[in-house]
Amino acid sequence: MPFLFVEIRAAKFALIFFFLLPLFPFAQNINIIPQPQSFVKGEGQFVLNSNTIIGMNNNSLLPQANYLQTELTKANYLAIPVDQNEANGIIDLQLVNNRQAPGSYTLKIEPQKITIQSASNEGVFYGVVSLLQLIKSQPVGNNVTLSTGEITDAPRYQWRGFMLDEARHFFGKEKVKQLLDWMAFYKLNKFHWHLTDVDGWRIEIKKYPKLTLVGGLGNHSDTLAEAKYYTQDDIREIVAYAADRFITVIPEIDMPGHATAANKAYPEFSGGVIPKYPNFTFDPANEKTYQFLADILKEVNGLFPSHMMHLGGR
């Protein structure tokens, strides 16, 4: 699976694609990104219409079935019902017992049936995403026609990341969800969320409310802008939204440098200045600084089930 890395800093979007040459032979014209490991073209066509039903062989696949149903509706395709009885499924989601690589799946399109198989819900989800890409490449109408064939795929990289910097510019919950939707569509699975830096502190810490009320003021373009940040409830909502799409959220909390926004709120912990950046670091000589930072990290860690954190800055 080719690697896609996206970094968003300040108001500038930088998009870098690294497409590696495939290691497996396959048809070059299949409308899936990244290209799957293998594709064997079949004979005939499958027609998606109002008679299509999404079924499954395991009730744990209901979220993936609902995701497929919702995404088709959002794209102005047909409203396809979900039936937990596998016997009724024309699009059949299946958990199977085998030792596949994480995220592996097969997607088989036959004239009368589509089957997505994997050893994990994550793999079924990626099969659903590939199916959605094929469907969305077709014209919208009462019937959507797909060429038959069988796809076998697995992620080439287990860490497929996207970074969003909201310390410098705040985008807001709905924009973050939109970005997570696009991440899911291209099977990216690690959301690196830059939440604190010189220009702003964007995550609520209940023990230190001034971090957002004062530290959240301003941005990279306007130091007088109103305070903008995510409440802890907002964070939980976004983390859950990402998890539904098999995306892990990793927060970035900058220290010991890049601490200007925090030190603006709590100057008693400020420890240094560099040219153009007053109050740039936390004070390592102040014993109370360590408890302050420990309290912050404890609250942050409790919001992110990944228990991974980027402690950035020099």
C-alpha positions in Angstrom: 0.0 0.0 0.0 1.7 3.3 -1.0 2.4 5.8 1.7 0.6 9.1 2.0 1.9 11.7 4.5 0.1 15.0 5.0 1.3 17.8 7.2 -0.8 20.9 7.8 1.0 23.8 9.5 -0.5 27.2 10.1 -2.8 28.1 7.2 -0.7 26.5 4.6 -1.6 23.0 3.4 1.3 20.9 2.2 0.4 17.6 0.5 3.1 15.2 -0.3 2.4 11.9 -2.1 5.0 9.1 -2.2 3.8 6.5 -4.6 6.0 3.5 -4.5 6.1 1.1 -7.5 4.0 -1.9 -6.7 5.6 -5.2 -5.8 2.7 -7.2 -7.3 1.3 -7.4 -10.8 -2.2 -6.1 -11.2 -4.5 -4.3 -13.6 -3.5 -0.6 -13.5 -7.0 0.7 -14.2 -8.9 -0.3 -11.1 -10.3 2.7 -9.3 -8.9 2.1 -5.8 -6.3 4.2 -4.0 -3.9 2.8 -2.8 -3.8 0.1 -5.5 -4.4 -3.3 -4.0 -1.9 -6.1 -4.0 -3.8 -8.1 -6.5 -6.8 -7.9 -8.8 -8.2 -10.6 -10.9 -10.8 -9.4 -13.4 -14.0 -11.5 -13.7 -16.7 -12.0 -16.3 -20.0 -10.0 -16.1 -21.2 -7.2 -13.9 -22.9 -6.6 -10.6 -25.8 -4.1 -10.4 -26.3 -2.2 -7.2 -30.0 -1.3 -6.9 -32.9 -1.0 -4.4 -33.0 -4.8 -4.0 -29.5 -4.9 -2.6 -29.2 -5.8 1.1 -26.1 -5.6 3.3 -25.8 -8.8 5.4 -23.1 -10.2 7.8 -22.1 -13.5 9.4 -21.2 -11.9 12.7 -23.2 -9.2 14.6 -19.9 -7.4 15.5 -19.8 -6.3 11.8 -22.9 -4.2 12.2 -20.8 -0.9 12.6 -19.1 -1.7 9.3 -22.4 -2.5 7.6 -23.9 0.7 8.9 -20.8 2.7 7.8 -21.3 1.3 4.2 -25.0 2.1 4.3 -24.4 5.7 5.6 -21.6 6.5 3.1 -23.8 5.4 0.2 -26.7 7.5 1.4 -24.4 10.5 1.9 -23.1 10.1 -1.7 -26.7 10.3 -3.0 -26.7 6.6 -4.0 -29.5 4.3 -3.1 -30.6 3.8 0.5 -29.5 0.2 1.0 -31.0 -1.7 4.0 -28.9 -3.6 6.5 -30.0 -7.1 7.6 -28.1 -9.0 10.3 -29.3 -12.3 8.8 -26.4 -13.3 6.5 -28.7 -15.4 4.3 -30.3 -12.2 3.0 -27.1 -10.4 2.2 -26.3 -9.5 -1.4 -23.4 -7.5 -0.1 -22.1 -10.1 2.5 -19.6 -9.1 5.2 -17.8 -12.0 6.7 -15.4 -12.6 9.5 -13.3 -15.7 8.8 -10.7 -17.7 10.8 -7.3 -17.4 9.1 -3.9 -15.9 9.8 -3.9 -12.9 7.6 -1.7 -9.8 8.1 -3.4 -7.0 10.1 -6.0 -5.2 7.9 -6.0 -7.9 5.2 -9.2 -8.5 3.2 -10.6 -10.0 0.0 -13.3 -8.3 -2.0 -15.1 -10.6 -4.5 -17.6 -9.1 -6.9 -19.8 -11.6 -8.7 -22.8 -10.9 -10.9 -25.3 -11.8 -8.1 -23.3 -11.1 -4.9 -20.4 -9.1 -3.3 -18.4 -10.8 -0.5 -15.9 -9.1 1.7 -13.9 -11.4 4.0 -11.3 -10.8 6.6 -10.0 -12.2 9.9 -10.7 -8.8 11.6 -13.3 -6.0 11.7 -10.5 -3.7 10.6 -9.9 -5.7 7.4 -13.6 -5.9 6.6 -13.7 -2.1 7.0 -10.9 -1.6 4.5 -12.8 -4.0 2.1 -15.9 -1.8 2.6 -13.8 1.3 1.8 -12.4 -0.3 -1.4 -16.0 -1.1 -2.4 -17.1 2.4 -1.7 -14.2 3.8 -3.9 -15.4 1.5 -6.8 -19.0 2.6 -6.3 -18.2 6.3 -6.0 -16.3 6.2 -9.3 -19.5 5.4 -11.1 -22.3 7.8 -12.1 -25.0 8.4 -9.6 -28.3 6.7 -10.5 -31.0 4.2 -9.6 -28.5 1.5 -10.6 -24.8 1.4 -10.2 -22.9 -1.1 -12.3 -19.6 -2.7 -11.1 -17.3 -4.9 -13.1 -16.8 -8.3 -11.5 -13.5 -9.5 -10.1 -11.6 -10.4 -6.9 -9.3 -8.1 -4.9 -6.8 -9.3 -2.3 -5.1 -6.6 -0.3 -3.3 -5.7 2.9 -1.7 -2.5 4.2 2.0 -2.3 3.1 2.6 0.0 6.1 1.1 -0.3 9.6 1.6 3.4 10.3 -0.1 5.5 7.7 -0.2 9.0 9.1 -1.8 12.4 8.7 -0.9 15.5 10.8 -3.1 18.5 11.6 -1.6 21.5 13.4 -4.3 23.4 15.3 -2.0 25.2 17.7 -1.3 27.8 15.0 -4.7 27.8 13.4 -7.9 26.3 14.9 -10.1 24.4 12.4 -12.9 23.1 14.6 -14.7 19.8 15.3 -16.6 19.5 12.0 -13.5 20.1 9.9 -11.6 17.5 11.9 -14.4 15.0 11.3 -14.3 15.8 7.6 -10.5 15.1 7.6 -11.1 11.9 9.4 -13.6 10.9 6.7 -11.0 11.5 4.0 -8.4 9.6 6.0 -10.7 6.6 6.2 -11.5 6.8 2.5 -7.7 6.4 1.7 -7.2 3.9 4.6 -4.9 6.2 6.7 -4.9 5.1 10.3 -2.9 7.5 12.5 -4.1 11.0 13.2 -1.3 13.1 14.7 -3.1 16.0 16.3 -0.9 19.0 17.2 -2.8 20.8 20.0 -0.3 23.0 21.7 2.5 25.4 20.6 3.7 29.0 20.7 0.5 30.3 19.1 -2.2 28.5 21.1 -3.3 25.9 23.6 -6.3 24.0 22.1 -7.1 21.2 24.7 -9.1 21.7 27.9 -7.2 20.8 31.1 -9.7 21.0 33.9 -7.1 21.5 36.7 -5.7 24.5 34.8 -8.6 26.3 33.0 -6.5 29.3 32.0 -4.5 27.1 29.6 -7.5 27.4 27.2 -9.1 30.6 28.4 -5.9 32.6 28.2 -3.5 30.2 26.3 -6.2 29.6 23.7 -6.3 33.3 22.7 -4.9 34.2 19.3 -3.4 32.3 16.4 -0.4 32.5 14.1 -2.1 35.3 12.0 -4.0 37.2 14.7 -2.7 37.4 18.3 -6.0 39.0 19.3 -8.3 36.4 18.0 -10.8 34.9 20.5 -9.9 31.8 22.5 -10.6 28.6 20.5 -10.1 25.1 21.9 -11.6 21.7 22.3 -13.4 20.7 25.5 -12.7 17.3 26.9 -16.2 16.2 25.6 -15.2 17.4 22.2 -12.0 15.4 22.3 -13.9 12.2 23.4 -16.4 12.7 20.5 -13.6 13.1 17.9 -11.6 10.1 19.3 -14.7 7.9 19.1 -15.5 9.1 15.6 -11.9 8.2 14.6 -12.1 4.8 16.3 -15.2 3.9 14.2 -13.0 4.4 11.2 -10.0 2.4 12.7 -8.0 5.6 13.1 -5.8 6.1 16.2 -5.5 9.6 17.5 -2.1 10.7 18.9 -2.0 14.2 20.6 1.0 16.4 20.5 1.7 18.4 23.7 4.8 20.5 23.2 7.4 20.7 25.9 9.9 21.8 27.2 10.0 24.4 24.4 7.2 25.8 22.2 5.4 26.6 25.6 4.6 30.3 25.0 0.8 29.8 25.1 1.0 27.8 28.3 3.4 30.3 29.9 1.1 33.2 28.9 -1.6 31.5 31.0 0.7 30.4 33.9 3.8 32.6 33.9 5.0 31.2 37.1 6.2 28.1 35.1 8.0 30.1 32.4 11.7 29.3 32.1 13.3 31.0 29.2 13.4 33.3 26.2 14.9 32.9 22.8 15.0 35.7 20.2 11.5 36.6 18.9 9.9 34.0 21.3 9.4 35.3 24.9 8.5 32.7 27.6 9.4 29.9 25.1 10.2 27.2 27.6 9.0 25.8 30.8 11.3 26.3 33.8 13.3 23.2 34.6 14.7 24.7 37.8 11.2 25.2 39.3 10.2 21.9 41.1 6.6 22.9 40.8 6.9 22.8 37.0 7.1 19.0 37.1 3.9 18.6 39.0 2.2 21.1 36.6 3.3 19.1 33.6 2.4 15.8 35.2 -1.1 17.0 35.9 -1.5 18.1 32.3 -0.2 14.8 30.9 -2.4 12.7 33.2 -5.5 14.5 31.9 -4.4 14.2 28.3 -3.6 10.6 28.6 -7.1 9.8 30.0 -8.7 11.3 26.9 -6.8 9.2 24.3 -7.2 5.4 24.4 -4.0 5.0 22.3 -1.9 6.0 25.4 0.5 7.5 22.9 1.6 11.1 23.0 4.0 13.3 21.1 5.9 15.5 23.6 7.4 17.8 21.0 9.5 21.0 21.0 13.0 21.8 21.9 
